[in-house]
Amino acid sequence: MERKSFADMDCSVAQCLEVVGEWWSMLVVRDAFLGVSRFDDFQRRLGISRNILQQRLGRLVDEGVLTRVRYSEHPPRYDYRLTDKGRDLWPVLTAMRQWGDKHAAPSGPPLQVVHKGCGAIVDAVLVCASCGERLGPRDVDAVAGPGHRPGRPLPPRVRPADISSV
């Protein structure tokens, strides 16, 4: 089945999926956060075919999510390490993990994240960067942003930006 491209879609979620939305990609990123860096280790942990893993790693490198660092000349071998762009996927991965813990882990979370500073199990929450208030979907409005392309329709619950009220 041919993969659909979201490249022309005027949506940041679609653009994120364009980079990491293929099967296995976020699991590769997850393992990179957990310290996995070598091809054989990714392959062994994920149980993924070598050719698919090679494609996913290549795409993540091409997109700047991972970087390849040579650790052996003969034969040439590489570590795959997260870039700043890759590390910016931490909140995305955390939200996915927390959703899975709540809705798809009947025996409880298979992995827990512990805050090094205090030892508590982490429960990441979305808060307003300005006032610190906790946010849910009913606490926000969606408005057209500076990257909205003129002539592109807005979804029903998104209103045009009112620059005069900012």
N, C-alpha and C positions, 0 to 999 in steps of 0.2 A: 504494500500500500504506500503510495507516494505521500510524503509529508507536505502539508499545506504551509505556505509561507505567510507570515503575518507582517512582512516588511513594509507593505504599503498601508497598513492599518494605523489610523491616527489614535493610538492608545498605548500608554506606557506598559500596561499589563501585557498586551500583545507583544510589545517589543522585548519585554523580559522573557516571555515564552519563546520568542524567536531565538534567543540565546541559550536558555536552559530548559526548554519545554520538551525536549526529546526524552523518550524512555531512557532511563539510566542516568541521565545527566545530573540530576539533583542528588542521586545516591553517590555518584562520583564526588560531587562537591561535599556532601556529608562526610564521606570517608576522608577527604582531604582535611576537613576541619578536625577530624579525629586523629590526624597524624599520619595517615597513609599517604605515601608519595611515590611508590614504585609500581610500575605496570603490573608485575607479577602479583604484588600484594593486593592491588585493586581487583585483579582478575580472580584471585583466590577467595577474597572476602565476598565479592558480589556474585560469583558464579556466572559471570557474563562471558559470552564468547569473545575470543581474542579480537576478532575482526570488528565487532561492535564496539568493544572497549577502545580499540585504536581509533575508530571514527569519533567516538564521544570525546576522548582526550584531545584529538586533533581539533575538533570544533571548539572545545573550551579554550584551547591554546589560541586558536585563530581569533576568537572573540575577546581575548584578553582576560579571561576568568582565571586561567592557570598559566604558569610559565614553565618551560622546560629548562632544567639545569642539568648539564652533563656531569655524571659522576664516574663514568668509565669511558676511556678512549677505545679500547680493544676488548670486546666489541663495544660499539657506542651504546651507552645506556644513560637513561635520564631519570631524574626525579621530577615530579609534577608538583608544583607549589602554588598555593593561592596567591593571586595578585591583590592589590587594593580593591580592584573591581570585584574579584572573587570574594574577598572578606566582607564586602558590602552585602553579600547574600545571606549573611548570618541572621538578620531578623526574618528574612523570608523562610529560611530553613527552620528557624525556631518556631515560627507560627505554624508551619506544616507539621512539625513534630508535636506541638501542643495539641493541634487539631486531632492528629492520629491518636495521641494518648487519650483524649477525651471520647472520641467517637469510634475508634477501631482497635482498641487494646482492652478487651474484656477482662484480662487477668491483671491489668495495670501496666504502667509504662515499662517498656523493655529497657529503656535507658533513661537516666535522670541526669540533669545538669545541675551542678552544685556551685554556688558562688564561692570563689576562693577566699574572698574577704571575710565572710561571716559563717560559711559552712551550710547555709540554708539552700534548700532545693529551689531552683529558679523558676519563677512563673512570670515570664515576660508579658508586659502589658503595654498597650499603646496609650501614650499621654500627649497632651498638647505641649509643644516645645516652648510656648510662650507662658502659659499659666500653670502647667503641670497637672491639669485636670485629666483624669482617666477618660478615654474616648471609646465610644461604640458607634455603630453605624447610624444611630438616631441622633447622635450629638454633633454631626457635621453636615454641611451642605457641599455640594459639588458645583463648581463654577468653571467656566472655560478658562484655561491657563494661557500663558504667553505663547506656548507652542501649538495652540489650536490653529489649524489651517482654515482660513476663510473659505466658505463654501462647503465645508464638511458638516454634515448634520450632527447635532449634539444628541446624546441619548435623552430620553424623556425627563429624567430627574436632574439633568444638568442644565443650569441656566447660564446665559451669557454673562461674562464678567462685567461687573459694574465698576469701572475704574474710578468714577467719581466718589464712590463710597469707601474706597480704600484709604 
